[in-house]
Amino acid sequence: MRFTASVYVALKPGVNDPQGNAVLGGLHSLGFSSVADVRVGKYLTLDLDAPDEAAASAQVGEMCEKLLANPVIESYRIEVARA
C-alpha cells in the first residue's frame, strides 16, 4: 500500500535557535513587536510503500533517527495516512 507521511522536526526546548532569533528580529523590525519568541523547524512529506500504517510509521521513525532529525537536539512528530 502507498502511504504519505508528514514529519515535523523542531529543536528541543533550551537549544539555541539562531534562525528563529533572526526571524524574531525581522518581525520586530517590521513592527510586529507582540511576537515574543520564534522557533524554526522543518516539515517533510514522504510517499512510501509499506504493508500497513504501523509499518510505514516504523519505517519513517527509523528514517528520522538515522537522517531526517538529530535526536540529540531535535524532536519529531510523524503523521501517516493512506495515499
N, C-alpha and C positions, 0 to 999 in steps of 0.2 A: 504494500500500500504506500501511497505517497502522502507525506506529511509536510507541513510548514511549521517551522519552529521560529519563534521570536525570542531573542536573547537580549536582556537588558543588563549592561555591565556598569557598575558605579564604584567609585573609590569608597573604601570603608571610612566610617567616621574617624576623624582625627588625622587622616592622611592629607597632607598639604595638596591643594588643587590650584596650581598656578594658572591654568587655563580658566578655571572658574573665577579666580581673582581678577583676571584681565577682563572677563565679561562683566563682572560686577562693576569694575571701574568704568567701563564703557557705558553701561546703563546709567550710572550716576552722572557721567558727563553729559548724557543726553537728557538729563532731568528726571530720571526715574529713581529718585532718592529714597523711595519707600522700600526698595529691594534691600534686604538685609544680608542675604548670602546666595551664592550661586555655586552649584556643583555640576560639573560637566561629565557626562558618561558616554557610553557607546550603545547603539541599538543595531542589532544584526538580524537579518532574516535568512533562514536556510531552508531549502527544499531538499528532502531526503526520502529515501525508500527504507521502510522498516516493516516487520511483520505486524506490529501493533503500536499503539500510542506509548505504552510503557517502554518498549524497546527503542523507539525514536527518542524519547526523553532521556533514556540512559546513554544513548549514543551522543546526544548533544551535550549532556553533562560531562562526558569524557572529553569531548572537544574543548569545552570551556576550561576544564582542569589542565589540559595539555597545551592549548594555544590561544583560545579566544579571550581568556581572562588571566590575570595574575592573582591567584588565590591568596597571596601574601598581603596584597594591598587593595584588592578589588573583591567585591561580592557580585553575584549574578543571579538573575531570575530567568527561568525558562518557561515559555508557554508553547504547547504543541497542539496543533489542530490538524485534522484531516484535510488535505488539499483538494 
